[in-house]
Amino acid sequence: MYVDGFVTPVKKDKLADYKKMARACGKVWKEYGALQYMEAIADDVPYGKRTSFPRAVKLQDDEVAVFAYVLYINRKERDRIMAAVMADKRLAKFMDPKTLPFDGKRMIWGGFKELVSI
């Protein structure tokens, strides 16, 4: 398996907009072959002394951290699916940096190879 993981700072007053965007994105990802798409809002993520999710995205008082992941069968499929998603015109309305419901500059993401799966 292969996983893309994301942590995003989202303005609390923009959560409804973010959720709308996430639902649209999730449908498109799944349509192109992603096995699973999940977005989750922070519930138990304390501000750490050295590292933490809030520190990683420089979370502000009016924001909440969102953790997301997309699961794929392998890296090759991830690359194919990601290219298709990024080219999909249905998502263009959500991807304008001026109207994003989050600060894309503080979002962190990466792709991960499976280490253990039970």
Secondary structure, 3 states (H helix, E strand, C coil): CEEEEEEEEEEHHHHHHHHHHHHHHHHHHHHCCCCEEEEEECCCCCCCCCCCHHHHCCCCCCEEEEEEEEEECCHHHHHHHHHHHHHCHHHHHHCCCCCCCECHHHCEEEEEECCCCC
